[in-house]
Amino acid sequence: MATSVEEQDLNILIVEDDEDTAEVVCTLLNDAGFKASAVDSGQLALNEINAANPDLVLLDLNLPDINGLDVLRSVRSHSFLPMIVLSGYGQDRDRIYALEAGADDYMAKPFSPEELVARVKALLRRVEWTPKPETHLRVRDLELDMPRRQAMIREKRLHLTPIEYGILVMLMKSAGNVITHDELLKSVWGDEYKGDFSVLRVNISRLRQKIEDNARRPNYVVTAPGQGYWMPTNR
């Protein structure tokens, strides 16, 4: 399999207490051109994240010492490191809990090896992606400095995950116009997420908590019932 120079430089940490699964995923990602390593507990994961600063984490929820959601929340309290949750729990509520805790993506076990690699690559592309030719976007008090990947509102910096940043870019670039659910899903997550409105709703809710004065009555990320979302240019 052909790999890019960029992929060869990217380190992925797998947090998985099942030795066989960890070995399979490590081999899969190494074959895809990444540098993959694994740890088998939540505490070791936190230690490794702080010490080695990986480019992306694949996190199992069912760990022997610390619940995976608590690991996720701990990392999110100080970092926007890209994180994909891998879980044997297939319930929609578990997926939503993971997304609400700050996961960028969620995959239920068993998963397709090809899909796992595709999602890892897609998330890393979103982290690196900066829209051009614009360098700055502004809608009322909300401003994006895209070369620096920084968002501010009333000169206060917003701490956004890569997914939240991608949603905000799309809404600001199309300010005044409705973006459909599927258009947002395709642009931010990719074609395979068409119709997956739950992942969109959770991330819209998180974004509103960060930019709105009142998330229940949003002025920036407004729902177009039955259609999608839009950002008014004046209010």
TATACOR-V444619 format. One record per backbone hydrogen bond with DSSP energy under -0.5 kcal/mol. NH is the residue of the N-H (numbers start at 1). CO is the residue of the C=O. E is the energy in kcal/mol with one decimal. If there is no record, write none. Layout:
NH	CO	E
NH	CO	E
This chain:
8	4	-1.7
9	5	-0.9
9	6	-0.8
10	7	-1.6
12	35	-2.5
13	56	-2.4
14	12	-0.5
14	37	-2.8
15	13	-0.5
15	58	-3.2
16	14	-0.7
16	39	-2.3
19	17	-0.8
22	18	-2.6
23	19	-2.3
24	20	-2.3
25	21	-2.6
26	22	-2.5
27	23	-2.4
28	24	-2.4
29	25	-2.5
30	26	-2.7
31	27	-2.5
32	28	-1.1
33	30	-1.3
34	29	-2.4
35	10	-2.5
36	34	-0.7
37	12	-2.1
39	14	-2.5
45	41	-1.8
46	42	-2.3
47	43	-2.4
48	44	-2.6
49	45	-2.7
50	46	-2.1
51	47	-2.1
52	48	-3.3
53	48	-0.7
53	49	-1.3
55	11	-2.3
56	11	-1.2
57	82	-2.2
58	13	-2.8
59	57	-0.6
59	84	-2.8
60	15	-2.3
60	58	-0.5
61	86	-0.8
63	61	-1.4
64	40	-0.5
68	61	-2.7
70	67	-0.7
71	67	-1.8
72	68	-2.5
73	69	-2.6
74	70	-2.3
75	71	-2.3
76	72	-2.6
77	73	-1.2
78	75	-1.7
79	75	-1.8
82	55	-0.5
84	57	-2.8
85	105	-2.5
86	59	-2.6
87	107	-2.2
90	88	-0.6
95	91	-1.6
96	92	-2.4
97	93	-2.6
98	94	-2.1
99	95	-2.2
100	96	-2.9
101	97	-1.8
102	98	-0.5
102	99	-1.0
103	98	-2.4
104	83	-2.5
105	83	-1.0
107	85	-2.9
109	87	-3.1
116	112	-2.4
117	113	-2.1
118	114	-2.2
119	115	-2.5
120	116	-2.3
121	117	-2.5
122	118	-2.4
123	119	-2.5
124	120	-2.2
125	121	-2.2
126	122	-2.0
127	123	-1.9
128	124	-1.7
129	125	-1.8
137	144	-1.9
139	142	-2.8
142	139	-2.5
143	152	-3.1
144	137	-3.0
145	150	-3.2
146	135	-2.0
146	144	-0.8
147	135	-0.7
149	145	-0.6
149	146	-0.5
150	145	-2.3
151	158	-0.6
152	143	-2.8
153	156	-2.3
154	141	-2.1
156	153	-1.8
157	155	-0.5
158	151	-3.3
160	158	-0.9
165	161	-2.7
166	162	-2.1
167	163	-2.3
168	164	-2.4
169	165	-2.5
170	166	-1.9
171	167	-2.4
172	168	-2.6
173	169	-2.6
174	170	-1.4
175	172	-1.3
176	231	-2.3
177	174	-2.5
179	229	-3.1
180	178	-0.5
181	227	-2.0
184	180	-2.2
185	181	-2.6
186	182	-2.7
187	183	-2.2
188	184	-2.7
189	185	-2.4
190	185	-2.0
193	190	-1.7
194	191	-1.7
196	193	-2.6
197	195	-1.6
200	196	-0.9
201	197	-2.8
202	198	-2.2
203	199	-1.5
204	200	-2.5
205	201	-2.4
206	202	-2.0
207	203	-2.3
208	204	-2.6
209	205	-1.8
210	206	-0.8
210	207	-0.8
211	207	-1.6
212	208	-2.4
217	214	-1.5
218	215	-0.5
222	220	-0.8
222	230	-2.7
224	228	-2.8
225	223	-0.7
227	224	-2.8
228	224	-1.8
229	179	-2.3
230	222	-2.3
232	230	-0.5
